[in-house]
């Protein structure tokens, strides 16, 4: 692993486990940690399944690993994947139909969400997701600033539906 001023490159699953142990010092650096090959990420997920959320939060992952994590059983892992700005549209569309509101909300909040993804979320069962998707879509189409009050009518009951 390299010096603290630049992202680390891991060669083994054990390298990543050690980096996670050191993450309290610099979690942003961990999110930029790169692997020598996709095989290293597969090895991390196989040997250290409890680290899947840390892998999912990484921003250097190859598309094949991101696609695998988008199907992960853990909601926390899917939330981390949904926040990835480099997430491919097919994975975004899959997560736009996730059973958990928080995953879908993270997709809406992803700056890379395409119009197709946002259109899929406009009719979401969660009012917050739906309103945010509609506002984002309106903003993306017209380039109009979102009003600070566009979620004012959302109640706690809407969040807990």
TIMI-874693 format. One record per residue: chain; residue in three letters; residue number from 0; x negated, y negated, z of N, C-alpha, C, O in turn. Coordinates in nm, 2 decimals, decimal comma, always signed. Atoms other than C-alpha are relative to their C-alpha. Last residue first. Layout:
residues N
   chaine   residu   num     n.px     n.py     n.pz    ca.px    ca.py    ca.pz     c.px     c.py     c.pz     o.px     o.py     o.pz
        A      ALA   NUM        X        Y        Z        X        Y        Z        X        Y        Z        X        Y        Z
...
***
This chain:
residues 161
   chaine   residu   num     n.px     n.py     n.pz    ca.px    ca.py    ca.pz     c.px     c.py     c.pz     o.px     o.py     o.pz
        A      UNK   160    -0,11    -0,07    +0,06    +4,57    -0,44    +0,51    -0,03    +0,15    +0,02    +0,05    +0,23    -0,03
        A      UNK   159    -0,02    -0,13    -0,06    +4,29    -0,56    +0,74    +0,10    +0,09    -0,07    +0,12    +0,21    -0,02
        A      UNK   158    +0,13    -0,07    -0,01    +4,16    -0,85    +0,54    +0,01    +0,14    +0,06    -0,07    +0,23    +0,03
        A      UNK   157    +0,04    -0,04    +0,14    +4,51    -0,95    +0,43    -0,13    +0,07    +0,01    -0,15    +0,17    -0,07
        A      UNK   156    -0,07    -0,12    +0,04    +4,62    -0,93    +0,80    -0,03    +0,04    -0,14    -0,04    +0,16    -0,17
        A      UNK   155    +0,07    -0,12    -0,06    +4,34    -1,17    +0,89    +0,07    +0,13    -0,04    +0,01    +0,23    -0,07
        A      UNK   154    -0,02    -0,02    -0,15    +4,50    -1,42    +0,66    -0,08    +0,12    +0,04    -0,13    +0,20    -0,04
        A      UNK   153    +0,03    -0,13    -0,04    +4,40    -1,55    +0,31    +0,01    +0,01    +0,15    -0,05    -0,07    +0,23
        A      UNK   152    -0,13    -0,07    -0,03    +4,57    -1,87    +0,22    -0,02    +0,14    +0,04    +0,08    +0,21    +0,07
        A      UNK   151    -0,07    +0,06    -0,12    +4,25    -2,08    +0,25    +0,13    +0,08    +0,04    +0,16    +0,10    +0,16
        A      UNK   150    -0,04    -0,11    -0,08    +4,06    -1,86    +0,00    +0,08    -0,04    +0,13    +0,09    +0,04    +0,22
        A      UNK   149    -0,07    -0,10    +0,08    +4,04    -2,12    -0,28    +0,04    +0,13    +0,08    +0,12    +0,21    +0,03
        A      UNK   148    -0,12    -0,05    -0,06    +3,98    -2,40    -0,03    +0,06    +0,12    -0,07    +0,17    +0,16    -0,03
        A      UNK   147    +0,03    -0,05    -0,13    +3,62    -2,49    -0,11    +0,11    +0,08    +0,06    +0,10    +0,16    +0,15
        A      UNK   146    -0,04    +0,09    -0,11    +3,72    -2,53    -0,47    -0,03    +0,07    +0,13    -0,02    +0,19    +0,14
        A      UNK   145    -0,10    -0,06    -0,08    +3,52    -2,32    -0,72    +0,03    -0,09    +0,11    -0,05    -0,14    +0,18
        A      UNK   144    +0,04    -0,04    -0,13    +3,33    -2,54    -0,96    +0,12    +0,06    +0,08    +0,23    +0,02    +0,07
        A      UNK   143    -0,05    +0,09    -0,10    +3,45    -2,53    -1,31    -0,04    +0,05    +0,14    -0,04    +0,17    +0,17
        A      UNK   142    +0,12    +0,07    -0,06    +3,24    -2,35    -1,57    +0,04    -0,10    +0,10    -0,04    -0,19    +0,13
        A      UNK   141    -0,01    +0,14    +0,02    +3,56    -2,27    -1,76    -0,12    -0,08    +0,05    -0,14    -0,20    +0,02
        A      UNK   140    -0,06    +0,04    +0,13    +3,53    -1,90    -1,82    -0,01    -0,15    -0,02    -0,05    -0,19    -0,13
        A      UNK   139    +0,09    -0,05    +0,10    +3,29    -1,81    -1,53    +0,05    -0,05    -0,14    -0,03    -0,07    -0,23
        A      UNK   138    +0,12    +0,08    +0,00    +3,48    -2,04    -1,29    -0,09    +0,05    -0,12    -0,14    -0,04    -0,19
        A      UNK   137    -0,03    +0,13    +0,05    +3,81    -1,88    -1,38    -0,12    -0,09    -0,01    -0,14    -0,16    -0,10
        A      UNK   136    -0,03    -0,01    +0,14    +3,66    -1,53    -1,35    +0,03    -0,14    -0,05    -0,01    -0,18    -0,16
        A      UNK   135    +0,13    -0,02    +0,07    +3,50    -1,62    -1,01    +0,03    +0,01    -0,15    -0,05    -0,05    -0,23
        A      UNK   134    +0,08    +0,13    +0,00    +3,83    -1,76    -0,89    -0,13    +0,01    -0,07    -0,16    -0,08    -0,14
        A      UNK   133    -0,08    +0,10    +0,09    +4,03    -1,45    -1,01    -0,08    -0,13    +0,00    -0,09    -0,19    -0,10
        A      UNK   132    +0,03    -0,04    +0,14    +3,76    -1,21    -0,85    +0,07    -0,10    -0,10    +0,01    -0,14    -0,20
        A      UNK   131    +0,14    +0,04    +0,03    +3,77    -1,41    -0,52    -0,03    +0,04    -0,15    -0,10    -0,04    -0,22
        A      UNK   130    +0,01    +0,14    +0,01    +4,15    -1,39    -0,51    -0,14    -0,05    -0,04    -0,16    -0,14    -0,12
        A      UNK   129    -0,08    +0,05    +0,12    +4,16    -1,02    -0,59    -0,01    -0,15    -0,02    -0,04    -0,19    -0,13
        A      UNK   128    +0,08    -0,04    +0,12    +3,88    -0,93    -0,34    +0,07    -0,05    -0,13    +0,01    -0,11    -0,22
        A      UNK   127    +0,12    +0,08    +0,01    +4,05    -1,13    -0,07    -0,08    +0,03    -0,12    -0,13    -0,06    -0,19
        A      UNK   126    -0,02    +0,13    +0,04    +4,39    -0,99    -0,14    -0,13    -0,08    -0,02    -0,14    -0,16    -0,11
        A      UNK   125    +0,04    +0,09    -0,11    +4,28    -0,63    -0,12    +0,01    -0,15    -0,05    -0,05    -0,18    -0,15
        A      UNK   124    -0,10    -0,01    -0,11    +4,49    -0,42    -0,36    -0,04    -0,09    +0,12    +0,04    -0,13    +0,20
        A      UNK   123    +0,04    -0,08    -0,12    +4,27    -0,54    -0,65    +0,11    +0,00    +0,11    +0,18    -0,10    +0,13
        A      UNK   122    -0,12    -0,07    -0,05    +4,45    -0,69    -0,95    -0,03    +0,09    +0,12    +0,05    +0,18    +0,14
        A      UNK   121    -0,10    +0,10    -0,02    +4,17    -0,94    -1,03    +0,13    +0,06    +0,06    +0,20    -0,01    +0,14
        A      UNK   120    -0,02    +0,03    -0,15    +3,91    -0,67    -0,97    +0,11    -0,10    +0,02    +0,15    -0,12    +0,14
        A      UNK   119    -0,04    -0,12    -0,07    +3,91    -0,52    -1,32    +0,04    -0,02    +0,14    +0,12    +0,05    +0,20
        A      UNK   118    -0,14    -0,02    +0,04    +3,90    -0,87    -1,47    +0,05    +0,13    +0,07    +0,17    +0,14    +0,10
        A      UNK   117    -0,09    +0,09    -0,08    +3,59    -0,93    -1,26    +0,14    +0,02    -0,04    +0,23    +0,01    +0,05
        A      UNK   116    -0,01    -0,05    -0,14    +3,42    -0,62    -1,40    +0,09    -0,09    +0,08    +0,17    -0,04    +0,16
        A      UNK   115    -0,08    -0,12    +0,00    +3,51    -0,72    -1,76    +0,01    +0,06    +0,15    +0,12    +0,10    +0,19
        A      UNK   114    -0,14    +0,03    +0,01    +3,39    -1,07    -1,70    +0,09    +0,12    +0,01    +0,19    +0,12    +0,07
        A      UNK   113    -0,05    +0,05    +0,13    +3,06    -0,95    -1,59    +0,14    -0,03    +0,01    +0,21    +0,00    +0,10
        A      UNK   112    -0,13    -0,06    +0,04    +2,93    -0,93    -1,23    +0,05    -0,06    -0,13    +0,06    -0,18    -0,15
        A      UNK   111    +0,01    -0,06    +0,13    +2,57    -1,05    -1,23    +0,13    +0,07    -0,04    +0,13    +0,13    -0,15
        A      UNK   110    +0,01    +0,11    +0,10    +2,62    -1,30    -0,94    +0,00    +0,06    -0,14    +0,03    -0,01    -0,24
        A      UNK   109    +0,12    -0,02    +0,07    +2,74    -1,01    -0,72    -0,01    -0,10    -0,12    +0,08    -0,10    -0,21
        A      UNK   108    +0,10    +0,10    -0,04    +3,01    -1,15    -0,50    -0,13    +0,02    -0,08    -0,22    -0,07    -0,07
        A      UNK   107    -0,05    +0,14    +0,04    +3,28    -0,96    -0,68    -0,10    -0,10    +0,03    -0,12    -0,20    -0,05
        A      UNK   106    +0,00    +0,01    +0,14    +3,08    -0,64    -0,65    +0,04    -0,13    -0,05    -0,02    -0,20    -0,13
        A      UNK   105    +0,14    +0,02    +0,03    +3,02    -0,70    -0,28    -0,02    -0,01    -0,15    -0,10    -0,08    -0,21
        A      UNK   104    +0,03    +0,14    -0,03    +3,39    -0,74    -0,24    -0,14    -0,03    -0,04    -0,17    -0,14    -0,09
        A      UNK   103    -0,06    +0,08    +0,11    +3,45    -0,40    -0,41    -0,03    -0,15    +0,02    -0,05    -0,22    -0,08
        A      UNK   102    +0,08    -0,03    +0,12    +3,21    -0,24    -0,16    +0,05    -0,08    -0,12    -0,03    -0,14    -0,19
        A      UNK   101    +0,13    +0,06    -0,01    +3,37    -0,41    +0,13    -0,09    +0,02    -0,12    -0,16    -0,07    -0,17
        A      UNK   100    -0,01    +0,14    +0,04    +3,72    -0,31    +0,02    -0,14    -0,07    +0,00    -0,17    -0,15    -0,09
        A      UNK    99    +0,03    +0,10    -0,10    +3,63    +0,06    +0,04    +0,00    -0,14    -0,05    -0,07    -0,17    -0,15
        A      UNK    98    -0,11    +0,00    -0,09    +3,79    +0,31    -0,20    -0,01    -0,10    +0,12    +0,08    -0,13    +0,19
        A      UNK    97    +0,04    -0,07    -0,13    +3,55    +0,22    -0,47    +0,12    -0,01    +0,09    +0,20    -0,11    +0,09
        A      UNK    96    -0,11    -0,09    -0,04    +3,71    +0,11    -0,80    -0,02    +0,08    +0,13    +0,05    +0,18    +0,15
        A      UNK    95    -0,12    +0,09    -0,01    +3,48    -0,19    -0,86    +0,13    +0,08    +0,03    +0,23    +0,02    +0,06
        A      UNK    94    -0,01    +0,05    -0,14    +3,20    +0,05    -0,77    +0,12    -0,09    +0,01    +0,17    -0,11    +0,12
        A      UNK    93    -0,03    -0,11    -0,09    +3,25    +0,24    -1,10    +0,03    -0,05    +0,14    +0,12    +0,00    +0,21
        A      UNK    92    -0,13    -0,04    +0,03    +3,27    -0,08    -1,30    +0,04    +0,11    +0,09    +0,16    +0,12    +0,14
        A      UNK    91    -0,08    +0,10    -0,06    +2,95    -0,20    -1,13    +0,15    +0,03    -0,02    +0,23    +0,02    +0,07
        A      UNK    90    +0,00    -0,03    -0,14    +2,78    +0,13    -1,22    +0,09    -0,11    +0,07    +0,15    -0,07    +0,17
        A      UNK    89    -0,08    -0,13    -0,03    +2,89    +0,09    -1,58    +0,00    +0,03    +0,15    +0,10    +0,08    +0,19
        A      UNK    88    -0,14    +0,02    +0,00    +2,78    -0,28    -1,58    +0,08    +0,13    +0,02    +0,18    +0,13    +0,09
        A      UNK    87    -0,05    -0,01    +0,13    +2,42    -0,21    -1,47    +0,16    +0,00    +0,00    +0,22    +0,03    +0,10
        A      UNK    86    -0,09    -0,11    +0,01    +2,31    -0,34    -1,13    +0,06    +0,00    -0,14    +0,11    -0,10    -0,19
        A      UNK    85    +0,04    -0,07    +0,12    +2,02    -0,58    -1,16    +0,09    +0,12    -0,03    +0,06    +0,20    -0,12
        A      UNK    84    -0,02    +0,08    +0,12    +2,17    -0,82    -0,91    -0,04    +0,06    -0,13    +0,01    +0,01    -0,24
        A      UNK    83    +0,12    +0,00    +0,08    +2,19    -0,54    -0,65    +0,03    -0,09    -0,12    +0,12    -0,05    -0,20
        A      UNK    82    +0,06    +0,13    -0,02    +2,47    -0,62    -0,40    -0,12    -0,02    -0,10    -0,17    -0,13    -0,10
        A      UNK    81    -0,09    +0,10    +0,06    +2,68    -0,32    -0,51    -0,06    -0,14    +0,00    -0,02    -0,23    -0,08
        A      UNK    80    +0,01    -0,01    +0,15    +2,39    -0,09    -0,44    +0,08    -0,11    -0,06    +0,03    -0,17    -0,16
        A      UNK    79    +0,14    +0,05    +0,04    +2,37    -0,21    -0,08    -0,02    +0,00    -0,15    -0,08    -0,09    -0,20
        A      UNK    78    +0,00    +0,15    -0,02    +2,75    -0,17    -0,04    -0,14    -0,06    -0,04    -0,14    -0,16    -0,11
        A      UNK    77    -0,07    +0,06    +0,12    +2,72    +0,18    -0,20    +0,01    -0,15    +0,02    +0,00    -0,22    -0,08
        A      UNK    76    +0,09    -0,01    +0,12    +2,46    +0,28    +0,06    +0,06    -0,06    -0,12    +0,00    -0,14    -0,19
        A      UNK    75    +0,11    +0,10    -0,02    +2,67    +0,14    +0,35    -0,09    +0,01    -0,12    -0,14    -0,10    -0,16
        A      UNK    74    -0,05    +0,14    +0,04    +2,98    +0,33    +0,22    -0,11    -0,10    +0,01    -0,12    -0,19    -0,08
        A      UNK    73    +0,00    +0,10    -0,11    +2,79    +0,66    +0,25    +0,04    -0,13    -0,06    -0,01    -0,18    -0,16
        A      UNK    72    -0,12    -0,02    -0,09    +2,89    +0,94    +0,01    +0,01    -0,11    +0,10    +0,11    -0,13    +0,16
        A      UNK    71    +0,03    -0,05    -0,13    +2,65    +0,82    -0,26    +0,12    +0,01    +0,09    +0,21    -0,07    +0,08
        A      UNK    70    -0,09    -0,12    -0,03    +2,79    +0,78    -0,61    -0,02    +0,05    +0,14    +0,04    +0,15    +0,17
        A      UNK    69    -0,14    +0,05    +0,01    +2,64    +0,43    -0,66    +0,10    +0,11    +0,02    +0,22    +0,08    +0,04
        A      UNK    68    -0,04    +0,05    -0,12    +2,31    +0,59    -0,53    +0,14    -0,06    +0,00    +0,21    -0,07    +0,10
        A      UNK    67    -0,02    -0,10    -0,10    +2,28    +0,81    -0,83    +0,05    -0,05    +0,13    +0,14    +0,00    +0,19
        A      UNK    66    -0,12    -0,07    +0,04    +2,34    +0,52    -1,07    +0,03    +0,12    +0,10    +0,14    +0,14    +0,13
        A      UNK    65    -0,11    +0,09    -0,04    +2,08    +0,31    -0,88    +0,13    +0,08    -0,03    +0,22    +0,07    +0,05
        A      UNK    64    -0,01    -0,01    -0,14    +1,83    +0,60    -0,91    +0,12    -0,08    +0,05    +0,19    -0,04    +0,14
        A      UNK    63    -0,04    -0,14    -0,04    +1,88    +0,64    -1,28    +0,02    +0,01    +0,15    +0,11    +0,08    +0,19
        A      UNK    62    -0,14    -0,02    +0,01    +1,86    +0,26    -1,33    +0,05    +0,14    +0,04    +0,16    +0,15    +0,09
        A      UNK    61    -0,04    -0,03    +0,13    +1,51    +0,24    -1,19    +0,15    +0,03    -0,01    +0,21    +0,07    +0,09
        A      UNK    60    -0,04    -0,14    +0,03    +1,48    +0,08    -0,85    +0,03    +0,02    -0,15    +0,08    -0,07    -0,22
        A      UNK    59    +0,09    -0,04    +0,11    +1,29    -0,25    -0,81    +0,03    +0,14    -0,05    -0,04    +0,20    -0,13
        A      UNK    58    -0,03    +0,07    +0,12    +1,55    -0,44    -0,60    -0,09    +0,05    -0,12    -0,09    -0,01    -0,23
        A      UNK    57    +0,12    +0,04    +0,08    +1,55    -0,21    -0,30    +0,04    -0,05    -0,13    +0,13    -0,01    -0,20
        A      UNK    56    +0,02    +0,14    -0,01    +1,87    -0,22    -0,09    -0,13    -0,05    -0,08    -0,15    -0,17    -0,09
        A      UNK    55    -0,11    +0,07    +0,07    +1,97    +0,13    -0,21    -0,02    -0,16    +0,00    +0,02    -0,23    -0,09
        A      UNK    54    +0,04    -0,02    +0,14    +1,63    +0,27    -0,09    +0,10    -0,08    -0,08    +0,06    -0,15    -0,18
        A      UNK    53    +0,12    +0,08    +0,03    +1,69    +0,12    +0,25    -0,04    +0,01    -0,15    -0,08    -0,08    -0,21
        A      UNK    52    -0,05    +0,14    +0,00    +2,05    +0,26    +0,25    -0,12    -0,09    -0,02    -0,10    -0,19    -0,09
        A      UNK    51    -0,07    +0,04    +0,13    +1,91    +0,60    +0,15    +0,05    -0,14    -0,01    +0,04    -0,20    -0,11
        A      UNK    50    +0,05    +0,13    +0,05    +1,67    +0,61    +0,44    +0,07    -0,04    -0,13    +0,02    -0,14    -0,19
        A      UNK    49    -0,04    +0,11    -0,09    +1,87    +0,87    +0,64    -0,06    -0,13    -0,05    -0,01    -0,24    +0,00
        A      UNK    48    -0,14    +0,05    +0,04    +1,83    +1,11    +0,34    +0,05    -0,12    +0,09    +0,13    -0,20    +0,04
        A      UNK    47    -0,04    +0,09    -0,10    +1,45    +1,13    +0,41    +0,14    -0,06    -0,03    +0,15    -0,18    -0,06
        A      UNK    46    +0,07    -0,03    -0,13    +1,31    +1,43    +0,23    +0,05    -0,08    +0,11    +0,05    -0,04    +0,23
        A      UNK    45    -0,01    -0,14    -0,04    +1,55    +1,44    -0,07    -0,06    +0,02    +0,14    +0,00    +0,09    +0,22
        A      UNK    44    -0,14    -0,03    -0,02    +1,61    +1,06    -0,10    +0,02    +0,15    +0,05    +0,11    +0,18    +0,12
        A      UNK    43    -0,04    +0,07    -0,12    +1,24    +0,98    -0,06    +0,14    +0,05    +0,04    +0,17    +0,08    +0,15
        A      UNK    42    +0,06    -0,06    -0,12    +1,15    +1,25    -0,31    +0,04    -0,06    +0,13    +0,07    +0,01    +0,23
        A      UNK    41    -0,07    -0,13    -0,01    +1,39    +1,12    -0,57    -0,05    +0,07    +0,13    +0,03    +0,13    +0,20
        A      UNK    40    -0,14    +0,03    -0,06    +1,25    +0,77    -0,51    +0,08    +0,13    +0,02    +0,15    +0,14    +0,12
        A      UNK    39    +0,03    +0,04    -0,14    +0,89    +0,91    -0,57    +0,14    -0,03    +0,07    +0,16    +0,01    +0,19
        A      UNK    38    +0,01    -0,12    -0,08    +1,01    +1,09    -0,88    -0,02    -0,03    +0,15    +0,02    +0,04    +0,23
        A      UNK    37    -0,13    -0,03    -0,06    +1,12    +0,75    -1,02    -0,01    +0,13    +0,08    +0,08    +0,14    +0,18
        A      UNK    36    -0,09    -0,07    +0,10    +0,75    +0,67    -1,06    +0,14    +0,03    +0,06    +0,15    +0,03    +0,19
        A      UNK    35    +0,09    -0,04    +0,12    +0,47    +0,47    -0,89    +0,08    +0,06    -0,11    +0,05    +0,05    -0,23
        A      UNK    34    +0,06    -0,14    +0,00    +0,73    +0,32    -0,66    -0,08    +0,03    -0,13    -0,05    -0,03    -0,23
        A      UNK    33    -0,02    -0,08    +0,12    +0,80    -0,05    -0,60    -0,06    +0,14    +0,02    -0,15    +0,16    +0,10
        A      UNK    32    +0,09    -0,11    +0,01    +0,86    -0,23    -0,28    +0,02    +0,08    -0,12    +0,14    +0,13    -0,14
        A      UNK    31    +0,08    +0,01    +0,12    +1,05    -0,55    -0,34    -0,10    +0,11    -0,02    -0,17    +0,11    -0,12
        A      UNK    30    -0,10    +0,01    +0,11    +1,33    -0,48    -0,09    -0,07    -0,01    -0,13    -0,02    +0,02    -0,24
        A      UNK    29    -0,05    -0,14    +0,02    +1,06    -0,38    +0,16    +0,09    +0,01    -0,12    +0,08    +0,10    -0,20
        A      UNK    28    +0,11    -0,07    +0,07    +0,90    -0,73    +0,12    +0,04    +0,15    -0,03    +0,01    +0,20    -0,14
        A      UNK    27    -0,01    +0,04    +0,15    +1,24    -0,88    +0,20    -0,11    +0,06    -0,08    -0,10    +0,10    -0,19
        A      UNK    26    -0,09    -0,08    +0,08    +1,25    -0,67    +0,52    +0,01    -0,04    -0,14    +0,04    +0,04    -0,23
        A      UNK    25    -0,03    +0,07    +0,12    +0,93    -0,83    +0,66    +0,09    +0,08    -0,09    +0,05    +0,15    -0,18
        A      UNK    24    +0,09    +0,11    +0,02    +0,82    -0,75    +1,02    +0,03    -0,08    -0,13    +0,01    -0,20    -0,13
        A      UNK    23    -0,04    +0,11    -0,09    +1,12    -0,54    +1,09    -0,09    -0,12    -0,01    -0,05    -0,23    +0,01
        A      UNK    22    -0,09    +0,10    +0,06    +1,03    -0,34    +0,78    +0,05    -0,11    +0,09    +0,08    -0,22    +0,04
        A      UNK    21    +0,06    +0,14    -0,02    +0,73    -0,17    +0,94    +0,09    -0,11    -0,05    +0,05    -0,23    -0,05
        A      UNK    20    +0,03    +0,02    -0,14    +0,92    +0,16    +1,00    -0,06    -0,14    +0,02    -0,04    -0,19    +0,13
        A      UNK    19    -0,12    +0,02    -0,07    +1,07    +0,12    +0,65    -0,03    -0,02    +0,15    +0,03    -0,11    +0,21
        A      UNK    18    -0,04    +0,14    +0,04    +0,72    +0,09    +0,50    +0,13    -0,04    +0,07    +0,15    -0,15    +0,12
        A      UNK    17    +0,09    +0,09    -0,08    +0,61    +0,41    +0,69    +0,04    -0,15    -0,03    +0,04    -0,23    +0,06
        A      UNK    16    -0,04    -0,02    -0,14    +0,91    +0,60    +0,54    -0,08    -0,10    +0,09    -0,03    -0,16    +0,18
        A      UNK    15    -0,12    +0,08    -0,02    +0,82    +0,45    +0,20    +0,05    +0,01    +0,14    +0,10    -0,09    +0,20
        A      UNK    14    +0,04    +0,14    +0,01    +0,46    +0,57    +0,21    +0,13    -0,08    +0,03    +0,12    -0,18    +0,10
        A      UNK    13    +0,05    +0,04    -0,13    +0,59    +0,91    +0,33    -0,04    -0,14    +0,00    -0,03    -0,21    +0,11
        A      UNK    12    -0,12    +0,02    -0,09    +0,80    +0,94    +0,02    -0,05    -0,05    +0,13    +0,02    -0,13    +0,20
        A      UNK    11    -0,07    -0,12    -0,06    +0,48    +0,91    -0,18    +0,12    -0,05    +0,08    +0,14    -0,16    +0,11
        A      UNK    10    +0,04    -0,12    +0,08    +0,29    +0,67    -0,41    +0,08    +0,12    +0,05    +0,09    +0,22    -0,03
        A      UNK     9    +0,01    -0,13    -0,07    +0,43    +0,34    -0,29    -0,03    +0,11    -0,09    +0,01    +0,11    -0,21
        A      UNK     8    -0,03    -0,11    +0,09    +0,36    +0,00    -0,44    -0,02    +0,13    +0,08    -0,13    +0,16    +0,13
        A      UNK     7    +0,08    -0,13    -0,01    +0,38    -0,29    -0,21    +0,04    +0,09    -0,11    +0,15    +0,08    -0,17
        A      UNK     6    -0,08    -0,12    -0,02    +0,51    -0,64    -0,30    -0,09    +0,13    +0,00    -0,20    +0,13    -0,06
        A      UNK     5    -0,06    -0,05    +0,12    +0,26    -0,92    -0,26    +0,07    +0,13    +0,03    +0,05    +0,19    +0,13
        A      UNK     4    -0,05    +0,11    +0,08    +0,15    -1,14    +0,03    +0,07    +0,05    -0,13    +0,14    -0,03    -0,19
        A      UNK     3    -0,14    +0,04    -0,04    +0,13    -0,85    +0,28    +0,05    -0,11    -0,09    +0,17    -0,14    -0,09
        A      UNK     2    -0,01    +0,10    -0,10    -0,16    -0,67    +0,12    +0,14    -0,06    +0,02    +0,23    -0,04    -0,07
        A      UNK     1    +0,08    +0,12    +0,02    -0,12    -0,35    -0,08    +0,01    -0,10    +0,11    +0,09    -0,08    +0,21
        A      UNK     0    -0,08    +0,12    +0,00    +0,00    +0,00    +0,00    -0,09    -0,12    +0,00    -0,20    -0,12    +0,05
***
